[in-house]
Amino acid sequence: MNRLKVLYVSNEAGVGGAMQSMLDMIVGMTGYVSPVVIIPSAGMAEDLLKERKIVYYIVPFVLTHGAIGKCTQAAADDIFANNYQAAMKIADIAEAEGVQLIHTNSVVVNVGAMAALIKGIPHIWHVREFLEEDFSTELYDREWTCKLFEQSGGFISISDCIRKSYNKKYGLVSTQIYDGFDTSRYKRDLTEAENGSYTFLLAGYMDSGKGQWDAVRAMETLIRSGEQKPRLIMAGEGRKKYVWSLQRYIKEKGLQEYICILPAQKDLSALRERCGFSLTTSRMEALGRVTVEAMLAGHIVIGANTGGTAEIIGEKGERGYLYLQGDPADLASVMKKAMSESAETTVEIRKKAQEFAVSFFDFKAYAKKVLEQYERVLGKKKYASKELLQYMDGRYEKLSGNSGSKPDIKPGTDNGWRKQALLFERWLRLKQKGCSLDDYCKKNHLMQVAVYGMGYLGCCVYDELENGGIVISYAIDKNGSYLEDSIKVARPDDNLERVDAIIITVAKEEEELKTYLEKRCPHKIVLLSEMIGWMERETALAQLKSLKE
């Protein structure tokens, strides 16, 4: 039997739910499909691809969504130009590999659809995410995205609520197919699960839309009310300042004994064995892979009363418990109720949830339904629009300023990241020599400061200065919503409270920021790079002095 050659384009190189679901789908189609995978960067997903002996390529590209209302025409053009280059590379790969169909695993990736247009290959799109509702983002360059939607051969929605949402917003007609799982991999004997501890697991990406604050505050409420049984494990990667803010709050409230934050795990089975309950707190989950995995593992699942979470658990809580999303007090109440249920009730809920997960999320049945969609798309006579291809090429030529010439555009590159990495390296070398940023502050009489920019560098600077006895009066950040629950935050255009110095930790455009702040406030403005440079000079002078002695 000739296998269908399919090229899959992933929005991530990590091991999030979208990647794992795609891999389960590919495994379920073993014998029918010969897969090739595109990922945007090096990452943990490579290990999984290698384990399954799946051919893959790394082609950097830019995701096509961002903060609501923040996309300018210039930004849309930059994304288009970057992704045109990426699509050309993917088209070459598709030709070299003999690809017959391209399957894009997320609506925030357009390079698969563009490559399909270039090569006249049929394309199918997997619709996996709420954007505005869950991530507070929207599709950028909407007009171009809608043109590609119209061109694509088909759409698969991972839940009924997703299907209805995209039909309403974009007029997309899609087929609803729940993601498939190798259920035997996650399914646990319920007699073992019944003896699970009062430990709750909250796994997945950490961001404001994912609701981790609901869980942390609910735990705080339970502990303060005298409940000593519950423990909470949160596992996943996420936005640095968001995770930092959670960790800081947990420490300040003395909850370290009850709440633990772990990095992303390739395999959650070991953690699930230690837990008897799972939480899904997302503002608007499209489906919730971790919810299904928890059901298979025999956990009692407590989830938000929104989106795919409510769809899976049941609007009346048939297979778990629902709480009012965004209401930590309600979550605490539901957690307490779940822990106090009788053994008979608990067993019945676990049984219903596991049976539902096995019945509706089997990866072989899932793969069969996806293959039917492939056959339908391949049966169409026309795969590409000559007019749309001409429009795409013409737009790129206009943006490049060189008809027929292709500038060396590197998708996704950002000089700010390189500057940040170099600063980290210089800082680390100073730390290895026993130097600390508070040395600079103390010697320059800067005992009360503000930290501008709470990204990776800013969070680390804040911790080091505070640990060194420097008072951090407040942080300054354009998006302080992640931080306001644990520290005082100001916006750059606020009237900034007087401090000895404002320390700028933003590597990119640091001089411009310094000039901007100097014009609008009387405070001393110090760059992190200046602090590190001063420390390097002081260290070098000390070394020279010791040599002379």
PyMOL commands that set and color helices and strands:
alter all, ss='L'
color gray80, all
select helices_A, chain A and resi 17-28+45-51+73-97+111-119+132-135+142-151+160-170+183-186+190-193+208-210+212-224+240-252+269-274+289-296+307-313+328-340+343-360+363-378+386-400+415-432+437-443+456-467+480-482+510-520+528-548
alter helices_A, ss='H'
color red, helices_A
select strands_A, chain A and resi 4-9+33-39+55-58+65-67+101-104+123-127+137-139+154-157+175-176+199-203+231-235+259-262+277-280+300-304+321-323+448-452+471-476+489-490+501-504+525-527
alter strands_A, ss='S'
color yellow, strands_A
deselect
rebuild
show_as cartoon
